[in-house]
């Protein structure tokens, strides 16, 4: 299902992350490491684990997408 509002938010958030990374190189890699660390630290008995795992998947996908562009291309 297409959701223009969610897609617009994703587009804007990706652009913001890229601009921040251009100002602070390495920020996205740090954020990726932080999300991976948070995921690894989840307790085994966390409630609604499948949903929580999907949140981490989406967050990592967004950060990876933003990180794939050269910050110099944004200027």
N, C-alpha and C positions, 0 to 999 in steps of 0.2 A: 504494500500500500504506500502510495506517495503522500508525503506530508510536507507541503511547501514551507510551513512555519518551522518545522524541525530542520529541514534542509537549509533554510536561510540562517538559522542559528548556528548550525554546523559550519557553514561557509564563513560567517563572521568570526566565529570562535577560532577557526583554523587560521584566518588572516591575522587575528590579534596575536595568537601564539607565535606565528612566524615573525611578526614585527618585534615582539618581545625578545625572541631568540636572536634576532639581528642586533639588538641593543645589548644583549647579554648572551654571547655565544656559549653554547653548552647547556643552556637552561633546559631545553627539551630533553636532552639525554639525562639530566638530573631528575627531571619529572618522571621519565620512563622508569628509571631505577627506583624512584620512590613508590610508584604504583606497583611495580613488581615486588618490592619489599613489603608493602602493605598486604598484597595478595598472599605472599608467602607466610605472613604472620597471622592470617585468619585462623581462628580456632576451628578444630575439626568439627565441632558440634554447632557451628553457626546456623542460625535459623535462616531458611530460604536460601540455601547455598547456591542453588542453580541461578537464581536471580542475581545474587551478589557477584557470582563469577561472570555473568553477562555484563554487568556494570564495568568490571575490570577489563573485560575484552574490548568493550566499546571505548573506554578511556585510552587503552593502549593503542587501539586503531587510530583514534583521533591524533594522539601525540606522534605516532609513526607517520601519519599523513602529513602533518605539519612539519615534521623533521626531514622530510624527503626533498625539500626545496633548499637551494642555496640562498642564504639570506641576502647576498649581494644582488640577486635577481629582483628583490623587492624594492630596491632603491631607485 
